[in-house]
Amino acid sequence: MGMVSQRFAPFGTTVFAEMTALANAHGAVNLSQGFPDFDGPEFAKRAVERAMAEGRNQYGRMQGLPELNRALVGWWKRATGMEVDGETQVTVTAGCTEALAATFLGLINPGDEVILFEPYYDCYRAGVAMAGGVARTVRLRPPGAGEGADGIVRGAFEFDAEELKRAFTGRTRAIVVNTPNNPTGKVFTRAELGLIAELCVGHGVVAITDEVYERLTFNEDRPHVRLATLPGMSERTITLSSLGKTYSLTGWKTGWAIASRELSAAVRSAHQFLTFCSAIPMQMGAAEAIERGEEYVEGLRKQLGEARDYLAGVLARVGFRVFMPEGTYFIMVDHTPVSGGRSDVEFCRWLTTEVGVAAIPPSVFYDDAEGGRRLARFAFCKRMETLRAAAERLERLRK
Ligand SMILES: Cc1ncc(COP(=O)(O)O)c(C=O)c1O
């Protein structure tokens, strides 16, 4: 670690790399990192092959290929009813990860405050630090009650409105809103987003939304709401998303940022020096997936809904307190009924090496590790046979 800059030294190695390596070393069923063990649509893969064969193998435009920018304009119109200009308001990036980095670097000045809901996807903390910003956190708390006879808690993680209001100060530049939310599985309600919008407008704050799980929602009464569509927000929201989760193509690392001209200029100011453009054949495949992928997405949503119900049932039966997710492909549990006094990190390492199932210890998503000590996160974006293999092993935990 001696050579690592002061900026990154506090973050160590990301927990996803660590848990996947541990899972591989011990032959564990990997329910830690959020990638599917099945493939995306064939027609999108064929489009990438065609693009390569046709010689689309050199650098492309900084803002994204015209084919993909156009596809995203159409998709945005279908999703929101709003018009954007593909040339100036849509920026294609190397996954949502680069879109996040470009947004933080392009928007945040040293000392600016950025509000994060905690637990947060770990990129945000590092991204704010990269830009020299100061993160302020607002806690999402697990529901205290609502446990059914099956041991599953139905009810979302919630924040305290007063705590959120207090987090806005004269130095606040931006707030990051990840809905559907990793790792909690929460889908922010229209009322919650309404309060966030009101505070952003009142304080002149920019909203950065991470919507990579936008299509993966499971409860009809909790649809995904886009913050950019709320009054006063289209001009002050940078909507980030990517192909990976919606089309099971996480390795393609194709993402985008949609925002006003001014905010897009901020994102592009950094994007041009980070990657300039993301892989061109993948952009052609992404355009195809977005234009022809609706049937695939609906099928995936149904498949993941069944996987969610199955894994939640398994986890509850072996004794965990299960928080049923409304979206994403993760389930959070309180592991303490099963683990006794172990911390989440100890428990997840033990579960991987001794039981043969890998999960993520959520304390890495908190400023104060204590916040995640009782929790563990399991991914269910896996084939049923993988989930059944995990279930067989987890049965050993049953008292
Ligand atoms: C909330 C969230 N944002 C962003 C990403 C990364 O997206 P991408 O693979 O498109 O960079 C992930 C991946 O797990 C995620 O969970």
The ligand as an SDF file (V2000), in Angstrom:
LIG
                    3D

 16 16  0  0  0  0  0  0  0  0999 V2000
  -25.6600    1.1430   -7.7470 C   0  0  0  0  0  0  0  0  0  0  0  0
  -24.6820    0.7990   -8.8130 C   0  0  0  0  0  0  0  0  0  0  0  0
  -24.2140    1.7620   -9.6100 N   0  0  0  0  0  0  0  0  0  0  0  0
  -23.3110    1.4990  -10.5750 C   0  0  0  0  0  0  0  0  0  0  0  0
  -22.8370    0.2110  -10.7780 C   0  0  0  0  0  0  0  0  0  0  0  0
  -21.8090   -0.0180  -11.8280 C   0  0  0  0  0  0  0  0  0  0  0  0
  -22.3720    0.0140  -13.0850 O   0  0  0  0  0  0  0  0  0  0  0  0
  -21.4940   -0.2850  -14.3790 P   0  0  0  0  0  0  0  0  0  0  0  0
  -21.1600   -1.7520  -14.3790 O   0  0  0  0  0  0  0  0  0  0  0  0
  -22.3690    0.1040  -15.5120 O   0  0  0  0  0  0  0  0  0  0  0  0
  -20.2610    0.5390  -14.2940 O   0  0  0  0  0  0  0  0  0  0  0  0
  -23.3050   -0.8270   -9.9620 C   0  0  0  0  0  0  0  0  0  0  0  0
  -22.7870   -2.1930  -10.1420 C   0  0  0  0  0  0  0  0  0  0  0  0
  -22.9330   -3.0580   -9.3100 O   0  0  0  0  0  0  0  0  0  0  0  0
  -24.2430   -0.5320   -8.9540 C   0  0  0  0  0  0  0  0  0  0  0  0
  -24.7220   -1.4830   -8.1490 O   0  0  0  0  0  0  0  0  0  0  0  0
  1  2  1  0
  2  3  1  0
  2 15  2  0
  3  4  2  0
  4  5  1  0
  5  6  1  0
  5 12  2  0
  6  7  1  0
  7  8  1  0
  8  9  2  0
  8 10  1  0
  8 11  1  0
 12 13  1  0
 12 15  1  0
 13 14  2  0
 15 16  1  0
M  END
$$$$
